Amino acid sequence: MHGSTTSLTTSVSSWLLVLLCVVSGAYCLRRARGSDGGAAGEAVMGFGMALMAVPLGGHDDGWRAPVLGVVFGGAALHALWLLRGGSHHAHHLVGSLTMVYMALMAGTGSGHGQEHAQAAGPPLLTGALLLYYAGYVMLGGTRLITAGGAVSPRPAAGRRGPTELIRACRLAMGIGMLAMLLTM
């Protein structure tokens, strides 16, 4: 074997995160037809998270951070626009801005896959985002568990899909975001 066990483990976990984000993004994209725009934003987040989590083996071409920054900046503007319909879209805004932050940190050489002791980004902001997503994951997991007692096969309003599956998709993307923040 030519690599260390740690790098193999890191690579496998990175590809599992990519797979998780692609599947979540694809489900949200399918759900986006006939939706209020939130599912489309979740699909962009899922695919963008997948692209950001792809392990490049230490040699980034320099294109990924600016492209992701622009994509997630646009997603943040879209989420800001959706906020006029209610505060339930605030998580999309936080998620988009978090992805812009991670793309900027990756562009400065302190992003995913970099193995050095220097902390990435302002520790206070990174810590606040870690707390936010840890709370989001805990709350989402609790909601999913409590919803599991009364599972109904009927879809939620419109063509959105079963409520439990939507919650599981959001929980998976929250876990992915938490994992990406932890690797910074």
Secondary structure, DSSP 8 states (H G I E B T S, - for coil): --S-HHHHHHHHHHHHHHHHHHHHHHHHHHHTTTS-SHHHHHHHHHHHHHHHH---TT---S-HHHHHHHHHHHHHHHHHHHGGG-GGGHHHHHHHHHHHHHHHHHHTT-STT---SS--S-HHHHHHHHHHHHHHHHHHHHHHHHHHTT---S-SSTTS--HHHHHHHHHHHHHHHHHHHHT-
